[in-house]
Amino acid sequence: MMNDSELIDLFTRGIQQVDPDKADKVQELGLDAQLSDLALDSLAIMELVTFVEEQIGTRFHDDDLAQLTTFAQLADLIRREQSA
């Protein structure tokens, strides 16, 4: 199971793919940050989620993604998938 540091690194790499200018901000904000704190549009958020899914080898349920507002929630989805 990934620890907080590994998750932040994963999210930083994902943001680097989606919007390189905002990648460093993930480290500053941490897991409790709102996805909206990075001013990502819905397409960029879905690109981030797709990157994460590809990296960990899973696909999240659309119902779970519809409720996604923070990096911590995305981290919880990852941890849930890894423990399944």
C-alpha positions as CSV (number, residue, x, y, z in Angstrom):
1,M,0.0,0.0,0.0
2,M,1.3,3.4,-0.9
3,N,2.2,5.9,1.8
4,D,1.4,9.6,1.8
5,S,4.8,10.6,0.3
6,E,4.4,8.0,-2.5
7,L,0.9,9.3,-3.3
8,I,2.0,12.9,-3.4
9,D,4.8,11.9,-5.8
10,L,2.3,10.0,-8.0
11,F,0.0,13.0,-8.0
12,T,2.9,15.3,-8.8
13,R,3.9,13.2,-11.8
14,G,0.3,13.1,-13.0
15,I,-0.1,16.9,-12.7
16,Q,3.2,17.2,-14.6
17,Q,1.6,15.4,-17.5
18,V,-1.6,17.4,-17.3
19,D,-0.3,20.9,-16.5
20,P,3.4,21.1,-15.8
21,D,3.2,24.6,-14.4
22,K,1.2,23.4,-11.5
23,A,3.1,20.2,-10.6
24,D,5.2,21.8,-7.8
25,K,2.1,23.1,-6.1
26,V,1.0,19.5,-5.2
27,Q,4.0,19.2,-2.9
28,E,3.0,22.5,-1.2
29,L,-0.6,21.7,-0.8
30,G,-0.5,18.1,0.3
31,L,-3.2,15.5,0.4
32,D,-5.8,17.6,2.1
33,A,-5.9,20.1,-0.7
34,Q,-8.9,20.5,-2.9
35,L,-8.4,19.5,-6.5
36,S,-9.9,22.9,-7.3
37,D,-6.9,24.5,-5.4
38,L,-4.9,23.8,-8.6
39,A,-7.5,25.4,-10.8
40,L,-7.7,22.3,-13.0
41,D,-10.7,22.0,-15.2
42,S,-12.8,18.8,-15.4
43,L,-10.8,17.5,-18.4
44,A,-7.5,18.0,-16.6
45,I,-8.9,16.2,-13.5
46,M,-10.0,13.2,-15.6
47,E,-6.6,13.1,-17.3
48,L,-5.0,13.0,-13.8
49,V,-7.3,10.2,-12.8
50,T,-6.5,8.3,-16.0
51,F,-2.8,8.7,-15.4
52,V,-3.2,7.4,-11.8
53,E,-5.3,4.4,-13.0
54,E,-2.6,3.5,-15.6
55,Q,0.2,3.8,-13.0
56,I,-1.5,1.5,-10.4
57,G,-3.2,-0.8,-12.9
58,T,-6.8,-0.3,-12.0
59,R,-10.0,1.5,-13.1
60,F,-12.1,3.5,-10.6
61,H,-15.8,3.3,-10.5
62,D,-17.5,6.4,-12.1
63,D,-19.7,6.8,-8.9
64,D,-16.5,7.2,-6.8
65,L,-15.0,9.7,-9.3
66,A,-18.2,11.8,-9.2
67,Q,-17.6,12.5,-5.5
68,L,-13.9,13.3,-5.9
69,T,-13.0,16.8,-4.6
70,T,-9.7,16.3,-2.7
71,F,-6.3,14.6,-3.2
72,A,-7.1,12.7,0.0
73,Q,-10.2,11.2,-1.5
74,L,-8.2,10.1,-4.5
75,A,-5.6,8.6,-2.2
76,D,-8.4,6.7,-0.4
77,L,-9.6,5.3,-3.7
78,I,-6.1,4.1,-4.5
79,R,-5.7,2.5,-1.1
80,R,-9.0,0.8,-1.3
81,E,-8.1,-0.6,-4.7
82,Q,-4.7,-1.8,-3.5
83,S,-6.2,-3.6,-0.5
84,A,-8.9,-5.3,-2.6
